Amino acid sequence: MFFLLIFSFLLLSFNSIPAQNFENYSQKIEDKNFEIELVAIQGGSFLMGTEDPKRNMDEKPLHKVVVDDFWMGKYEINWQQYDAFVFTEILDDNFLSENELKKLGIDAVSAATAPYVDMSFGMGKENSPAVNMTQYAALMYCKWLTAKTGVFYRLPTEAEWEFVCKQGRTDQVTDLQNVGWFEKNSNKKYQKTGLKTPNKFGIYDMLGNVSEWVLDQYEEDYYKNSPKNNPWNKPDQLYPRVVRGGSWKDTADKLCCTSRQRSNANWKRRDPQIPKSNWWHTNAPFVGFRVVRPKKQPSKEEIEQYWLKAIEDYGIN
C-alpha cells in the first residue's frame, strides 16, 4: 500500500508538469502499451455558428463565445485505446489508490459490456477509430482514463470542438479530400487515423472519418440563448445528443465546422438484447470520439458534479 501511495503521488506530480508549461504532451497509461497524444489549445473568444443562408437553421445565429484553455486529443480514440477499456477487468485493474480516486471525485468506474458482434464490422481495428459506442460509453471511457492517470479527462463541449475546428482553419481548404474522409473518397468505410492533413493546431480528422461525440444535449435553437462563457447544454434526456464533424459516409456539406448532427434511438435498432445496451449503438459505425483535458484541473466537488450532470440520466434505453 505504501508503494502504491508513493507511485500515485509521483504519477500525479508527473501529470501536473504539462499543466504548468501548457504544451503538447503524450499521456502514458500504466500497464498499457499505448499513449494518447494531446495538443495544447489556448482558449479565447470566437464567433460560433454561421450567417451563411445555405446552412441549417440550427447553426444560427452567429454569436460570440469564450472558451478556456484546454488540451484536445490529436487523434480520434482508436480501437487499441478503446478496447483497453472495454476488455479490462475493472476490479483487478491498476487504478490509483482508493484515496486518490476519492480526491478525483471518483467513487466507482463501471465496466463496459463486451460487444456481442465485432463492432468494427470488418472495417479495421488497432489504429482505426473506435465506433458504435454510445455517448455514455465515451463518457465512461473518460472516467476510466481519469482513474488510470490521476488527470481529469472528458469529452469536449460543442463550443470547444467548434473553436478548435474554426481556429484551426480546418474547413478552409480548397479541397476537403485533403483533410477528411467522406462519401466521395472513403471507399464506404472509415480509415486509419492521421492519414490526412491536420489542421493548423496539428489535430487530425476533425472533419470526416468518424463523427465525434460532444457533451451537449441537442436543441435546434440553443444558440439563441447560449451563455457566452464556456457554454454547455447539459443533458436532461437521452436523445438527442450532439455529434460533430461528419463521417466517412456523409456528404461534403456535413464536413463543416458548424454542422450539428444528432443522435437517435434508431442507432440501436439492430441490438437484439432486451433491454438494449447502454454501451453500444449497433447502427452507428460512423460515430466515435476524442478526449479533452481542461488546463485548470477541477476540484473534487466539480468533478463529482460533472459526472452527475453528464451521466445521471442513463438507465433508459
Short mmCIF file of the C-alpha atoms (twelve columns), coordinates in Angstrom:
data_MODEL
# 
_entry.id   MODEL 
# 
loop_
_atom_site.group_PDB 
_atom_site.id 
_atom_site.type_symbol 
_atom_site.label_atom_id 
_atom_site.label_alt_id 
_atom_site.label_comp_id 
_atom_site.label_asym_id 
_atom_site.label_seq_id 
_atom_site.Cartn_x 
_atom_site.Cartn_y 
_atom_site.Cartn_z 
_atom_site.pdbx_PDB_model_num 
ATOM 1   C CA . MET A 1   0.000   0.000  0.000   1 
ATOM 2   C CA . PHE A 2   2.862   2.375  0.854   1 
ATOM 3   C CA . PHE A 3   4.444   1.780  -2.568  1 
ATOM 4   C CA . LEU A 4   1.095   2.352  -4.280  1 
ATOM 5   C CA . LEU A 5   0.614   5.681  -2.478  1 
ATOM 6   C CA . ILE A 6   4.139   6.787  -3.403  1 
ATOM 7   C CA . PHE A 7   3.538   5.757  -7.020  1 
ATOM 8   C CA . SER A 8   0.248   7.672  -7.068  1 
ATOM 9   C CA . PHE A 9   1.973   10.794 -5.724  1 
ATOM 10  C CA . LEU A 10  4.714   10.545 -8.361  1 
ATOM 11  C CA . LEU A 11  2.174   9.958  -11.098 1 
ATOM 12  C CA . LEU A 12  0.098   12.960 -10.072 1 
ATOM 13  C CA . SER A 13  3.236   15.084 -9.844  1 
ATOM 14  C CA . PHE A 14  4.355   13.963 -13.293 1 
ATOM 15  C CA . ASN A 15  0.967   14.708 -14.812 1 
ATOM 16  C CA . SER A 16  0.980   18.220 -13.358 1 
ATOM 17  C CA . ILE A 17  4.034   19.200 -15.414 1 
ATOM 18  C CA . PRO A 18  2.224   19.750 -18.729 1 
ATOM 19  C CA . ALA A 19  -0.375  21.897 -16.930 1 
ATOM 20  C CA . GLN A 20  2.382   24.249 -15.733 1 
ATOM 21  C CA . ASN A 21  4.059   24.526 -19.123 1 
ATOM 22  C CA . PHE A 22  0.881   24.207 -21.176 1 
ATOM 23  C CA . GLU A 23  2.435   22.393 -24.072 1 
ATOM 24  C CA . ASN A 24  1.631   19.350 -26.173 1 
ATOM 25  C CA . TYR A 25  2.249   16.041 -24.408 1 
ATOM 26  C CA . SER A 26  1.539   12.312 -24.560 1 
ATOM 27  C CA . GLN A 27  -0.482  10.720 -21.782 1 
ATOM 28  C CA . LYS A 28  1.058   7.453  -20.650 1 
ATOM 29  C CA . ILE A 29  -1.241  4.841  -19.132 1 
ATOM 30  C CA . GLU A 30  0.017   2.399  -16.534 1 
ATOM 31  C CA . ASP A 31  0.304   -1.202 -17.812 1 
ATOM 32  C CA . LYS A 32  -0.891  -0.250 -21.335 1 
ATOM 33  C CA . ASN A 33  1.334   -0.218 -24.414 1 
ATOM 34  C CA . PHE A 34  -0.027  2.966  -25.957 1 
ATOM 35  C CA . GLU A 35  -0.148  6.702  -25.298 1 
ATOM 36  C CA . ILE A 36  -2.748  9.359  -26.062 1 
ATOM 37  C CA . GLU A 37  -1.273  12.447 -27.711 1 
ATOM 38  C CA . LEU A 38  -2.782  15.787 -26.686 1 
ATOM 39  C CA . VAL A 39  -2.456  19.239 -28.219 1 
ATOM 40  C CA . ALA A 40  -2.475  22.426 -26.112 1 
ATOM 41  C CA . ILE A 41  -5.253  24.787 -27.218 1 
ATOM 42  C CA . GLN A 42  -5.112  28.372 -25.973 1 
ATOM 43  C CA . GLY A 43  -8.707  29.445 -25.494 1 
ATOM 44  C CA . GLY A 44  -10.283 32.785 -26.256 1 
ATOM 45  C CA . SER A 45  -13.308 34.294 -27.946 1 
ATOM 46  C CA . PHE A 46  -14.690 33.380 -31.340 1 
ATOM 47  C CA . LEU A 47  -17.882 33.566 -33.344 1 
ATOM 48  C CA . MET A 48  -19.785 30.316 -33.063 1 
ATOM 49  C CA . GLY A 49  -22.350 29.328 -35.667 1 
ATOM 50  C CA . THR A 50  -22.816 30.909 -39.083 1 
ATOM 51  C CA . GLU A 51  -24.655 33.528 -41.096 1 
ATOM 52  C CA . ASP A 52  -24.465 31.528 -44.307 1 
ATOM 53  C CA . PRO A 53  -28.007 31.419 -45.748 1 
ATOM 54  C CA . LYS A 54  -27.257 27.984 -47.229 1 
ATOM 55  C CA . ARG A 55  -26.563 26.417 -43.828 1 
ATOM 56  C CA . ASN A 56  -29.131 24.862 -41.481 1 
ATOM 57  C CA . MET A 57  -31.109 26.954 -39.021 1 
ATOM 58  C CA . ASP A 58  -29.711 25.020 -36.022 1 
ATOM 59  C CA . GLU A 59  -26.290 26.560 -36.832 1 
ATOM 60  C CA . LYS A 60  -27.647 30.086 -36.290 1 
ATOM 61  C CA . PRO A 61  -27.428 32.775 -35.136 1 
ATOM 62  C CA . LEU A 62  -23.764 33.685 -35.228 1 
ATOM 63  C CA . HIS A 63  -22.850 34.528 -31.633 1 
ATOM 64  C CA . LYS A 64  -19.767 35.322 -29.561 1 
ATOM 65  C CA . VAL A 65  -18.431 32.593 -27.271 1 
ATOM 66  C CA . VAL A 66  -15.419 32.380 -24.945 1 
ATOM 67  C CA . VAL A 67  -13.710 29.101 -24.022 1 
ATOM 68  C CA . ASP A 68  -10.920 28.463 -21.518 1 
ATOM 69  C CA . ASP A 69  -7.583  26.793 -22.271 1 
ATOM 70  C CA . PHE A 70  -7.618  23.026 -22.721 1 
ATOM 71  C CA . TRP A 71  -5.875  20.111 -24.384 1 
ATOM 72  C CA . MET A 72  -7.541  18.110 -27.138 1 
ATOM 73  C CA . GLY A 73  -6.693  14.656 -28.443 1 
ATOM 74  C CA . LYS A 74  -4.521  14.861 -31.544 1 
ATOM 75  C CA . TYR A 75  -6.395  11.871 -32.964 1 
ATOM 76  C CA . GLU A 76  -9.769  10.230 -32.531 1 
ATOM 77  C CA . ILE A 77  -9.649  7.450  -29.928 1 
ATOM 78  C CA . ASN A 78  -8.704  4.283  -31.782 1 
ATOM 79  C CA . TRP A 79  -9.650  0.655  -31.203 1 
ATOM 80  C CA . GLN A 80  -6.440  -0.238 -29.392 1 
ATOM 81  C CA . GLN A 81  -7.063  2.568  -26.913 1 
ATOM 82  C CA . TYR A 82  -10.777 1.842  -26.568 1 
ATOM 83  C CA . ASP A 83  -10.541 -1.943 -26.279 1 
ATOM 84  C CA . ALA A 84  -8.135  -1.490 -23.365 1 
ATOM 85  C CA . PHE A 85  -11.172 -0.145 -21.507 1 
ATOM 86  C CA . VAL A 86  -13.829 -2.460 -22.933 1 
ATOM 87  C CA . PHE A 87  -11.955 -5.680 -22.180 1 
ATOM 88  C CA . THR A 88  -10.299 -4.657 -18.916 1 
ATOM 89  C CA . GLU A 89  -11.121 -6.304 -15.612 1 
ATOM 90  C CA . ILE A 90  -12.227 -3.254 -13.640 1 
ATOM 91  C CA . LEU A 91  -11.893 -4.809 -10.184 1 
ATOM 92  C CA . ASP A 92  -8.383  -6.129 -10.848 1 
ATOM 93  C CA . ASP A 93  -7.026  -3.197 -12.835 1 
ATOM 94  C CA . ASN A 94  -4.197  -0.999 -11.617 1 
ATOM 95  C CA . PHE A 95  -6.083  2.141  -10.705 1 
ATOM 96  C CA . LEU A 96  -4.759  4.786  -8.384  1 
ATOM 97  C CA . SER A 97  -5.282  4.181  -4.669  1 
ATOM 98  C CA . GLU A 98  -8.803  4.493  -3.278  1 
ATOM 99  C CA . ASN A 99  -7.863  7.746  -1.513  1 
ATOM 100 C CA . GLU A 100 -6.514  9.267  -4.724  1 
ATOM 101 C CA . LEU A 101 -9.654  8.269  -6.614  1 
ATOM 102 C CA . LYS A 102 -11.804 9.965  -3.983  1 
ATOM 103 C CA . LYS A 103 -9.716  13.119 -4.401  1 
ATOM 104 C CA . LEU A 104 -10.586 12.964 -8.097  1 
ATOM 105 C CA . GLY A 105 -14.297 12.741 -7.352  1 
ATOM 106 C CA . ILE A 106 -14.475 9.096  -8.457  1 
ATOM 107 C CA . ASP A 107 -16.286 6.513  -6.342  1 
ATOM 108 C CA . ALA A 108 -16.576 3.782  -8.983  1 
ATOM 109 C CA . VAL A 109 -15.926 3.006  -12.633 1 
ATOM 110 C CA . SER A 110 -18.449 0.839  -14.449 1 
ATOM 111 C CA . ALA A 111 -17.116 -1.929 -16.645 1 
ATOM 112 C CA . ALA A 112 -18.204 -1.855 -20.263 1 
ATOM 113 C CA . THR A 113 -20.256 -4.751 -21.563 1 
ATOM 114 C CA . ALA A 114 -18.352 -6.666 -24.219 1 
ATOM 115 C CA . PRO A 115 -19.880 -6.345 -27.701 1 
ATOM 116 C CA . TYR A 116 -21.820 -9.358 -28.958 1 
ATOM 117 C CA . VAL A 117 -20.513 -8.813 -32.523 1 
ATOM 118 C CA . ASP A 118 -17.384 -7.226 -33.982 1 
ATOM 119 C CA . MET A 119 -18.285 -3.548 -33.685 1 
ATOM 120 C CA . SER A 120 -15.750 -2.597 -36.342 1 
ATOM 121 C CA . PHE A 121 -17.872 -4.541 -38.854 1 
ATOM 122 C CA . GLY A 122 -14.712 -5.583 -40.662 1 
ATOM 123 C CA . MET A 123 -13.505 -2.035 -41.333 1 
ATOM 124 C CA . GLY A 124 -10.309 -2.480 -39.320 1 
ATOM 125 C CA . LYS A 125 -9.060  -2.127 -35.749 1 
ATOM 126 C CA . GLU A 126 -5.818  -1.090 -34.000 1 
ATOM 127 C CA . ASN A 127 -5.152  2.447  -35.339 1 
ATOM 128 C CA . SER A 128 -8.610  2.819  -36.841 1 
ATOM 129 C CA . PRO A 129 -11.120 4.972  -34.948 1 
ATOM 130 C CA . ALA A 130 -13.314 3.152  -32.440 1 
ATOM 131 C CA . VAL A 131 -17.019 3.412  -33.317 1 
ATOM 132 C CA . ASN A 132 -20.525 2.321  -32.349 1 
ATOM 133 C CA . MET A 133 -20.201 3.368  -28.708 1 
ATOM 134 C CA . THR A 134 -22.952 5.380  -27.002 1 
ATOM 135 C CA . GLN A 135 -22.185 8.769  -25.530 1 
ATOM 136 C CA . TYR A 136 -22.456 7.078  -22.132 1 
ATOM 137 C CA . ALA A 137 -19.703 4.646  -23.116 1 
ATOM 138 C CA . ALA A 138 -17.492 7.502  -24.317 1 
ATOM 139 C CA . LEU A 139 -18.066 9.291  -21.013 1 
ATOM 140 C CA . MET A 140 -17.204 6.166  -19.044 1 
ATOM 141 C CA . TYR A 141 -14.021 5.795  -21.069 1 
ATOM 142 C CA . CYS A 142 -13.083 9.295  -19.905 1 
ATOM 143 C CA . LYS A 143 -13.857 8.296  -16.311 1 
ATOM 144 C CA . TRP A 144 -11.708 5.169  -16.678 1 
ATOM 145 C CA . LEU A 145 -8.882  7.258  -18.178 1 
ATOM 146 C CA . THR A 146 -9.154  9.702  -15.272 1 
ATOM 147 C CA . ALA A 147 -8.979  6.852  -12.773 1 
ATOM 148 C CA . LYS A 148 -5.956  5.342  -14.529 1 
ATOM 149 C CA . THR A 149 -3.936  8.559  -14.804 1 
ATOM 150 C CA . GLY A 150 -4.962  10.898 -11.990 1 
ATOM 151 C CA . VAL A 151 -5.797  13.585 -14.576 1 
ATOM 152 C CA . PHE A 152 -9.350  14.690 -15.340 1 
ATOM 153 C CA . TYR A 153 -10.384 13.849 -18.901 1 
ATOM 154 C CA . ARG A 154 -13.765 14.354 -20.527 1 
ATOM 155 C CA . LEU A 155 -15.485 14.892 -23.854 1 
ATOM 156 C CA . PRO A 156 -15.296 18.349 -25.455 1 
ATOM 157 C CA . THR A 157 -18.249 20.688 -25.372 1 
ATOM 158 C CA . GLU A 158 -19.762 21.787 -28.668 1 
ATOM 159 C CA . ALA A 159 -18.133 25.184 -28.173 1 
ATOM 160 C CA . GLU A 160 -14.662 23.733 -27.548 1 
ATOM 161 C CA . TRP A 161 -14.975 21.444 -30.557 1 
ATOM 162 C CA . GLU A 162 -16.064 24.258 -32.882 1 
ATOM 163 C CA . PHE A 163 -13.363 26.582 -31.507 1 
ATOM 164 C CA . VAL A 164 -10.651 24.081 -32.467 1 
ATOM 165 C CA . CYS A 165 -12.257 23.447 -35.845 1 
ATOM 166 C CA . LYS A 166 -12.614 27.128 -36.738 1 
ATOM 167 C CA . GLN A 167 -9.427  28.496 -35.183 1 
ATOM 168 C CA . GLY A 168 -7.529  25.603 -36.737 1 
ATOM 169 C CA . ARG A 169 -8.865  26.637 -40.178 1 
ATOM 170 C CA . THR A 170 -9.978  23.030 -40.622 1 
ATOM 171 C CA . ASP A 171 -12.579 23.577 -43.328 1 
ATOM 172 C CA . GLN A 172 -10.853 26.494 -45.045 1 
ATOM 173 C CA . VAL A 173 -9.223  24.328 -47.692 1 
ATOM 174 C CA . THR A 174 -9.610  24.230 -51.451 1 
ATOM 175 C CA . ASP A 175 -10.392 20.505 -51.422 1 
ATOM 176 C CA . LEU A 176 -11.989 18.685 -48.472 1 
ATOM 177 C CA . GLN A 177 -10.385 15.461 -49.671 1 
ATOM 178 C CA . ASN A 178 -7.088  16.784 -48.303 1 
ATOM 179 C CA . VAL A 179 -8.354  16.887 -44.706 1 
ATOM 180 C CA . GLY A 180 -11.125 14.333 -44.364 1 
ATOM 181 C CA . TRP A 181 -12.646 11.006 -45.339 1 
ATOM 182 C CA . PHE A 182 -16.248 11.247 -46.535 1 
ATOM 183 C CA . GLU A 183 -18.647 9.810  -49.083 1 
ATOM 184 C CA . LYS A 184 -16.518 10.891 -52.035 1 
ATOM 185 C CA . ASN A 185 -13.220 9.272  -51.038 1 
ATOM 186 C CA . SER A 186 -13.720 6.836  -48.132 1 
ATOM 187 C CA . ASN A 187 -14.433 3.661  -50.096 1 
ATOM 188 C CA . LYS A 188 -17.505 3.201  -47.870 1 
ATOM 189 C CA . LYS A 189 -15.611 2.702  -44.597 1 
ATOM 190 C CA . TYR A 190 -13.587 4.581  -42.015 1 
ATOM 191 C CA . GLN A 191 -9.818  4.803  -42.426 1 
ATOM 192 C CA . LYS A 192 -6.870  4.732  -40.041 1 
ATOM 193 C CA . THR A 193 -6.449  7.919  -38.028 1 
ATOM 194 C CA . GLY A 194 -3.937  10.563 -39.042 1 
ATOM 195 C CA . LEU A 195 -3.647  9.852  -42.763 1 
ATOM 196 C CA . LYS A 196 -4.985  13.223 -43.922 1 
ATOM 197 C CA . THR A 197 -3.549  16.721 -43.463 1 
ATOM 198 C CA . PRO A 198 -4.022  18.064 -39.901 1 
ATOM 199 C CA . ASN A 199 -5.477  21.489 -39.156 1 
ATOM 200 C CA . LYS A 200 -3.366  24.463 -38.037 1 
ATOM 201 C CA . PHE A 201 -3.242  23.115 -34.470 1 
ATOM 202 C CA . GLY A 202 -1.894  19.782 -35.697 1 
ATOM 203 C CA . ILE A 203 -5.150  17.920 -34.973 1 
ATOM 204 C CA . TYR A 204 -6.226  15.200 -37.391 1 
ATOM 205 C CA . ASP A 205 -9.599  14.006 -38.702 1 
ATOM 206 C CA . MET A 206 -11.791 16.669 -37.140 1 
ATOM 207 C CA . LEU A 207 -13.821 16.568 -40.326 1 
ATOM 208 C CA . GLY A 208 -14.822 13.203 -41.711 1 
ATOM 209 C CA . ASN A 209 -13.631 9.705  -40.835 1 
ATOM 210 C CA . VAL A 210 -15.995 9.433  -37.847 1 
ATOM 211 C CA . SER A 211 -18.394 11.919 -36.329 1 
ATOM 212 C CA . GLU A 212 -17.421 12.788 -32.761 1 
ATOM 213 C CA . TRP A 213 -19.433 12.836 -29.548 1 
ATOM 214 C CA . VAL A 214 -19.508 16.094 -27.619 1 
ATOM 215 C CA . LEU A 215 -21.043 16.737 -24.199 1 
ATOM 216 C CA . ASP A 216 -24.126 18.662 -25.216 1 
ATOM 217 C CA . GLN A 217 -27.801 17.910 -25.441 1 
ATOM 218 C CA . TYR A 218 -29.038 18.779 -28.912 1 
ATOM 219 C CA . GLU A 219 -31.509 21.653 -29.144 1 
ATOM 220 C CA . GLU A 220 -32.227 23.183 -32.516 1 
ATOM 221 C CA . ASP A 221 -32.473 26.747 -31.182 1 
ATOM 222 C CA . TYR A 222 -29.930 26.525 -28.338 1 
ATOM 223 C CA . TYR A 223 -27.731 29.220 -29.873 1 
ATOM 224 C CA . LYS A 224 -30.456 31.818 -29.328 1 
ATOM 225 C CA . ASN A 225 -29.981 31.571 -25.562 1 
ATOM 226 C CA . SER A 226 -26.481 30.140 -25.258 1 
ATOM 227 C CA . PRO A 227 -24.336 31.676 -22.500 1 
ATOM 228 C CA . LYS A 228 -21.193 33.475 -23.610 1 
ATOM 229 C CA . ASN A 229 -18.619 31.801 -21.354 1 
ATOM 230 C CA . ASN A 230 -17.874 28.087 -21.745 1 
ATOM 231 C CA . PRO A 231 -21.388 27.088 -22.845 1 
ATOM 232 C CA . TRP A 232 -22.519 23.526 -22.211 1 
ATOM 233 C CA . ASN A 233 -26.096 22.481 -22.858 1 
ATOM 234 C CA . LYS A 234 -26.297 19.969 -20.021 1 
ATOM 235 C CA . PRO A 235 -28.241 16.785 -20.832 1 
ATOM 236 C CA . ASP A 236 -31.701 16.240 -19.430 1 
ATOM 237 C CA . GLN A 237 -32.852 13.442 -21.734 1 
ATOM 238 C CA . LEU A 238 -31.273 10.529 -23.555 1 
ATOM 239 C CA . TYR A 239 -31.984 11.705 -27.099 1 
ATOM 240 C CA . PRO A 240 -30.834 13.597 -28.993 1 
ATOM 241 C CA . ARG A 241 -27.190 14.319 -28.115 1 
ATOM 242 C CA . VAL A 242 -24.769 16.163 -30.403 1 
ATOM 243 C CA . VAL A 243 -22.111 14.679 -32.671 1 
ATOM 244 C CA . ARG A 244 -19.776 16.839 -34.738 1 
ATOM 245 C CA . GLY A 245 -17.544 16.753 -37.793 1 
ATOM 246 C CA . GLY A 246 -19.278 14.416 -40.216 1 
ATOM 247 C CA . SER A 247 -18.121 10.911 -41.097 1 
ATOM 248 C CA . TRP A 248 -16.890 8.555  -43.803 1 
ATOM 249 C CA . LYS A 249 -20.449 8.042  -45.063 1 
ATOM 250 C CA . ASP A 250 -21.538 11.703 -45.133 1 
ATOM 251 C CA . THR A 251 -21.792 14.152 -47.993 1 
ATOM 252 C CA . ALA A 252 -19.404 17.106 -48.114 1 
ATOM 253 C CA . ASP A 253 -21.891 19.560 -46.546 1 
ATOM 254 C CA . LYS A 254 -21.627 17.675 -43.231 1 
ATOM 255 C CA . LEU A 255 -17.854 18.202 -43.199 1 
ATOM 256 C CA . CYS A 256 -18.153 21.726 -41.868 1 
ATOM 257 C CA . CYS A 257 -17.085 23.323 -38.583 1 
ATOM 258 C CA . THR A 258 -20.632 24.487 -37.872 1 
ATOM 259 C CA . SER A 259 -22.579 21.356 -38.856 1 
ATOM 260 C CA . ARG A 260 -24.555 19.840 -35.944 1 
ATOM 261 C CA . GLN A 261 -25.826 16.276 -36.072 1 
ATOM 262 C CA . ARG A 262 -27.974 14.497 -33.509 1 
ATOM 263 C CA . SER A 263 -28.207 11.004 -32.058 1 
ATOM 264 C CA . ASN A 264 -31.410 8.991  -32.124 1 
ATOM 265 C CA . ALA A 265 -32.810 5.690  -30.886 1 
ATOM 266 C CA . ASN A 266 -32.553 4.117  -34.345 1 
ATOM 267 C CA . TRP A 267 -28.819 3.854  -33.781 1 
ATOM 268 C CA . LYS A 268 -29.654 0.768  -31.646 1 
ATOM 269 C CA . ARG A 269 -32.222 -0.854 -33.904 1 
ATOM 270 C CA . ARG A 270 -30.084 -3.944 -34.680 1 
ATOM 271 C CA . ASP A 271 -29.404 -4.610 -30.996 1 
ATOM 272 C CA . PRO A 272 -31.285 -7.853 -30.167 1 
ATOM 273 C CA . GLN A 273 -30.802 -7.509 -26.415 1 
ATOM 274 C CA . ILE A 274 -33.678 -6.718 -24.060 1 
ATOM 275 C CA . PRO A 275 -33.208 -4.167 -22.687 1 
ATOM 276 C CA . LYS A 276 -30.936 -2.672 -25.334 1 
ATOM 277 C CA . SER A 277 -27.358 -1.951 -24.329 1 
ATOM 278 C CA . ASN A 278 -26.413 1.350  -22.716 1 
ATOM 279 C CA . TRP A 279 -22.928 0.872  -24.181 1 
ATOM 280 C CA . TRP A 280 -23.336 0.197  -27.889 1 
ATOM 281 C CA . HIS A 281 -25.063 1.830  -30.853 1 
ATOM 282 C CA . THR A 282 -25.055 -1.136 -33.204 1 
ATOM 283 C CA . ASN A 283 -26.206 1.044  -36.100 1 
ATOM 284 C CA . ALA A 284 -23.680 3.860  -35.685 1 
ATOM 285 C CA . PRO A 285 -20.422 2.680  -37.291 1 
ATOM 286 C CA . PHE A 286 -19.866 6.333  -38.144 1 
ATOM 287 C CA . VAL A 287 -19.641 7.709  -34.575 1 
ATOM 288 C CA . GLY A 288 -16.534 7.897  -32.378 1 
ATOM 289 C CA . PHE A 289 -14.914 10.471 -30.068 1 
ATOM 290 C CA . ARG A 290 -11.778 12.220 -28.888 1 
ATOM 291 C CA . VAL A 291 -10.908 13.413 -25.379 1 
ATOM 292 C CA . VAL A 292 -10.048 16.776 -23.874 1 
ATOM 293 C CA . ARG A 293 -8.404  17.893 -20.646 1 
ATOM 294 C CA . PRO A 294 -9.095  21.349 -19.171 1 
ATOM 295 C CA . LYS A 295 -5.920  23.289 -18.359 1 
ATOM 296 C CA . LYS A 296 -7.264  24.034 -14.896 1 
ATOM 297 C CA . GLN A 297 -7.810  20.760 -13.054 1 
ATOM 298 C CA . PRO A 298 -11.303 20.930 -11.491 1 
ATOM 299 C CA . SER A 299 -11.816 20.397 -7.778  1 
ATOM 300 C CA . LYS A 300 -13.092 17.106 -6.391  1 
ATOM 301 C CA . GLU A 301 -16.524 18.649 -5.942  1 
ATOM 302 C CA . GLU A 302 -16.587 19.998 -9.508  1 
ATOM 303 C CA . ILE A 303 -15.596 16.612 -10.913 1 
ATOM 304 C CA . GLU A 304 -18.280 14.845 -8.867  1 
ATOM 305 C CA . GLN A 305 -20.875 17.264 -10.204 1 
ATOM 306 C CA . TYR A 306 -19.603 16.778 -13.729 1 
ATOM 307 C CA . TRP A 307 -20.124 13.008 -13.621 1 
ATOM 308 C CA . LEU A 308 -23.618 13.519 -12.215 1 
ATOM 309 C CA . LYS A 309 -24.639 16.087 -14.813 1 
ATOM 310 C CA . ALA A 310 -23.112 14.213 -17.732 1 
ATOM 311 C CA . ILE A 311 -24.219 10.682 -16.878 1 
ATOM 312 C CA . GLU A 312 -27.123 10.744 -14.394 1 
ATOM 313 C CA . ASP A 313 -29.988 10.278 -16.862 1 
ATOM 314 C CA . TYR A 314 -28.810 6.962  -18.278 1 
ATOM 315 C CA . GLY A 315 -30.682 3.788  -17.458 1 
ATOM 316 C CA . ILE A 316 -33.228 4.450  -20.222 1 
ATOM 317 C CA . ASN A 317 -32.752 2.562  -23.477 1 
# 
